Amino acid sequence: MAGRTMRPVRATLGFPPGLLLAAQGPGGRGPKAAIFDVDGVLTDGRLYVGEHGETVKAFASLDGHGLKLLARAGIAPLVITGRDSAAVRRRVADLGLAHAVYGVHDKLAAAEALLAALGLGWDEVAAIGDDWPDLPLLARAAFAAAPPGAHAEVRAIADHVTAAPAGHGAAREFCDLLLVAAGRYAELLQGHPTTLDGGGAP
């Protein structure tokens, strides 16, 4: 019995030209690093607190795969979060992310230390956040994004407010936008039919 003809896989995702130009940054090639907040960006922002403290966070596998695709494309994902928990550290470790700072009071100082270590300037950085502590990063980044549930002041400063909500694809939308702007999206789609996890879940 003849096998079924495989459907062609083609890049269909698109963004408005003006948004892609903004995401390409001053150099026109897209960022070299992308900063992510955790609560309210990689999660839906809800905190599950039991009698022994915070124990559970929910992350979207779509978002995790997006961060891994960024790293594959040479765009370093940087996680900077004001909270610290075993759940966040486990998620970052499972994704194999090399750059993360936890429990920081001053996100700007943490970001500048990371960028200095990587030899990058703010004109090579994109960032996504949802609340006032993220504003110093969003104000300096070459491209800034926010989920739709972000605080009004954060949405006002963002170049792009995602259609997908936080914890449910907002980070993946941000990643996809950066990959399309950098001209890497279609290439990754065609050359990446397997997991990037090395056995783990995205």
Secondary structure, 3 states (H helix, E strand, C coil): CCCCCCCCCCCCCCCCHHHHHHHHCCCCCCCCEEEECCCCCCCCCCCEEECCEEEECCCCHHHHHHHHHHHHCCCEEEEECCCCCHHHHHHHHHHCCCEEECCCCCHHHHHHHHHHHHCCCHHHEEEECCCHHHHHHHHHCCEEEECCCCCHHHHHHCCEECCCCCCCCHHHHHHHHHHHHCCCHHHHHHHCCCCCCCCCCC
